[in-house]
Amino acid sequence: MIIRQAKPEDAGAIADIVNEIVDATTITFTTCRKPAQDILADIDARGPAFVVAAEADRVLGFATYFAFRSGPGYAQVKEHSIVLAPPARGWGLGRRLMAHLEDVARAEGVHALIAGVSGENADGIAFHAALGFREVGRLPEVGHKFGRWLDLVLMQKLL
């Protein structure tokens, strides 16, 4: 298992992983599937800030970060996303992806990483807490999916 920078040829596999959670879970509030072309644009734009866990060229998960908010005052604060394919969960890949992503962030002068986690995603909240993220806010009923309102938990780690 290796952690490496995402490559253009990973876009389809990453889209498959993303679209599975879009279709079936409240891990993300979006209901719009993400085409591989959009993933490819993200890989190109984010460079080293888009990493994958791969085994024999099979992508098992990814982590990336992007602007938290616009404007120069927020330039050193990034929001991140981390997603593993269901069969890859429980192997420690998420921890390895985040450690790599945090190293990239520190090298790029990022001061803090933000996680926006669904209030229904107890595993995601526990995962981030175990990595040193702390809950800094909860926004009740700001997401809507599958006919119900969902809370957003904001978590932060200072690097």
N, C-alpha and C positions, 0 to 999 in steps of 0.2 A: 504494500500500500504506500503510495507516495502522495505528498502534497506539493502541488506545482501551480504555476500561473496558468490560468485558463487559456486555451488556444481556440482559434476560430472554429476548428472542427469539433469542439465540445458543445457548440451552441445547441444542436439538436437534442443531445442527451440532457443538457441542463433544462431546456424547455420542457422535456418530458417530465422531469422531476418537479418543476414548478407547476406545471399544469395538473399534475396529479393532486397536489395539495389545493390548488384553486378549485378543482372540481369536487373534492370530497371532504374538505376540512374547513374549520374556522381558524386555522393557523394564520391564514391571510384573510383579510376582509374582502379582497377583490373577487369579483366574479368573472373577470375578463381573462381569458386564456392569453398567454404570452407567446407570440410566434418566435421561432428560432432567429429570425432576422432582427428582432428587438434585442434578444440576448446577445447576438453577434455585435450589435452596436454598443451594448454595455461593456462587453469584453474589450472592444477596441478603445472605448473612452476611458475605462478604468485601469487598464494595464495591470500593474502588479497588485492592485487593490481588488482583483477578482481571481480567486484561487479555487482549485478543485482538489478533491480527494479522488484518486484514480487507482485502479488495479488493472494491469494489462490493457490499458487504453479504455477501460470501462469507467465512466464517471459515476461515482457513488454519492457525491454531494458537492456543495460549493459554499463559499462564503465571499462576501463582497461588502464594500462600503461605498457611500455616496454622500453628497451634501445633506446635512441635517436641515438646514434652512439657508435661504439665499442671503447674500450680503457679506461684506468683508469681515464683519464682527463675528461671524460664525465659521470662518474659513478653517479653523483648526478643530472643529467638532463635526463628527461624521456619524451617520446612522448606518447600521449594518444589517445584513440579511444573511442567515445561515440556514441551509436546508439539506437534509440527508434523504436519500431514497429509503423507503421503509426497511428493506432488507439490510441496510448498512447501519441502522441504529443500534446502539449498545456496544459498539466496538471501540469507543474512544475516538472515533474520527472527528466528531464535533469539537472536542477539546483540541485535537491537533490542528484542525482548520482554523479555529479561533486563535491559537497561539501563533500560528504563521501570520494570520491577518493582523494581529496586534503588533508583531515585529515590523511588518510593512508600514503600519500606521505610525509607529514610533519613528521609523526612519524618515517618514514624510512629514514629521512635525505635528502629527495629530495629537491633540491634548486630551480629548475624551471621545469615547464611543457610546452611542445611544442605541438601545434595543427597544423597539416597539413590539410588545408581545400581547397576543390575544389573552384576555382575562380567563378564557376557557382552556388555555394551553398551560396547564400546571407543570408539565414536563419542561416546557420552554422556560418558564419562570425559574424553576429549580435549577435547570442547566446554567442559566446566566448567573444566578446567585452563587453557584458552586465555583464559577469563574471569577468571582469578585465584583460582579455588577450588583448595584443596590437599587431597590425600587425607589424612585424619586417622584412618582406621581401615578395616579390612576384616573383615567378619563371615562366616567360612566357612560355607557350607551352611545358611543361615537361611531361604532361600526354596525352595519346591518347586513346580515347574510342568513340565508335559509329561513327567512321569515322571523328573525328575532334580532334584538339589539344586543350588542356585544361591547364589553369594556376593553379599553386599551391600557395596558400597563407599561409605563415608561421606566426603563432601567438604564443606569449610567455606570460607566467605569472610567475613572481618570487614569490616563496612561503616564 
